[in-house]
Amino acid sequence: MLSRGEAAALLSIVNGHHGNAQWTDIQLESFHSELMPSMTVGEAREAVRRFYASTQGRWCGSGDINRIVKQMRAESKPSEAQIGREAEASGLTGMDAWRYRRLRMLGNQPSKAVELTRSQAPLRIGRKPEAGPSGRGESKLGAMPLDGMIGGRDG
């Protein structure tokens, strides 16, 4: 989250586009509280720059900044097709390709996503199941291996 000082600097940039208008503490508090908590200073400044590069006369508000930052983030994410091509080019298949896709959608760069995918132990979802009668962890239906639920393997 932007600090109050960073929000003040941003509000000063906005007001600078309108004759260096002065702001009050109440305006700053309102502006600061309405900005997305996950926003970085760089994203906020770029959003203000883009707003004034394309808009004349209207004041840039916190809602405008939030909207532009969301657009910038969406534009920076690769498409599903692009991620698929990257995974294929890296030789990732099955669960590794799924893990790679997830890491890319979380914002990791391709090289970092490949590194994390290859370095991780097999994917575990949820808690480790308790041992059941066969010792394989079937004490709860959701914890059973799929082949155990549909009769693929014998004890």
N, C-alpha and C positions, 0 to 999 in steps of 0.2 A: 504494500500500500504506500502511496505517496505520503511523505511527511507533510506536516502543515506548512513548513517552509518551502517545500517543493511545489505545493499547491499555490502558495502565495506568489512564487516566481512565475508559475504558469498563468495565474490570473493577471499578473502584471503584463505578461506578453500579450494576452488577449486584450487588455485595456489599452495597451500601446497601439493597437490597430484602430483605436477610437479616440485619438487625441490624448493619450496618457491619462485617461479618466482614473480617478482615485477610487479605491475600494475600501469598505469598512470591514471590521472584524466579523460582523454578522454575515456579510456577503462572502467573505473568505470561508467561514465555517460551513455555510450552506454549500458553496462550491466544492469544498474539500470532501464533505460527507456524501455528495452525490456521485463522486468519481468511483469507477469500479475498483474494488480493493486489489485486484490482481494486476492492475496497470503499472507499467514501469514509467519512469520519467522520460526515457527516450521515446516510448510509444506515445505518451501524452503530447510531447513537443512536436512529434511528427504529425499527429492528428490535427493540432492547431495549425501547423504549416499547410497541411492539405486543405483544411477548411478555408483558410484565407486565400489560398491559391485558386480556389474555385468559386468562392462566394464573395459578393460585393455588398457592403453596407450592413449586413446583418451581424449581430454579435454571436460569437461562438460560445455556446454554453456547455455545461458538463454533459448534458445528454448528447450533444453533437460529438464531443470528444469520445464518449463511451461508444457511440455508434461507429465512428471511424476506426477506433482501435479494434472493435469486433470485426469489421470488414478487413482490416489489415491482417489480423490473425487468420481469418478464413482464407484470404488470398495466399498466405504463406504455407498453408497445408497442401501437401501433394494430393493429387487425385487418387482414387482407388486403382485406376489403371496404371498410373505412374508407380505406385507402391508395388503392384504386382510385377511390373517389369523389373524394378530394382531387386525384388526378392528372387526372381528367376535368374537374373544376371549374377546374383551372389550365390546361386546354387541352393537356396533355401526352399524346403518343401514341408508340407504337413504342419505340425505344431510349431516348427521353427519359423515358417512363413507367417503363421498367425501371430506369433510373438513379435516378429519383425514389424508386421503391419501395425500392431498395437503401439509399439515403441515409436514408430514414425508419426502416428496420429497424435501421440503425446508430445510431439515437438522435437524429438531427437533427429539429428542429422543422419544421413544414410550410413556413413562409416561408423558412427557411434552405435546406431541401432544394430548393425551387423555384429559389432564387437560384443554388445550386451547379449544379443541372441545366442551367440556361440559360446559365451562364457558361463551361461546360467545352467544350473542343474535342471533336470526335467521339470516341467511345469506342474505345480501342485495347486489344486483349487480347494480352498477351504482348509479345515483342520485335518490332521491325520486321523483316519478312522480307528476306532477301537477294534481289537482283534475279536473275531467271531468264532463260531465253532470250528471252522477250518483253519483259523489263524491268519486268514487273508484279509481281515477287515470288513467282514460282511455283517456286522452286528446291526447296522442300520441300512435300510434299503438304499438311501442316497449315497452311502459310502461303498456300496458293492461295485466291483468292476462290472462294466456293461456286459461282458460275456457271461458273468455269473448270474445276472438277472435274466438273461434270455436263454440260458442253458447251453452255452457254447463250450464250456470246459467242465470236466468233473473234478471234484475235490482233490 
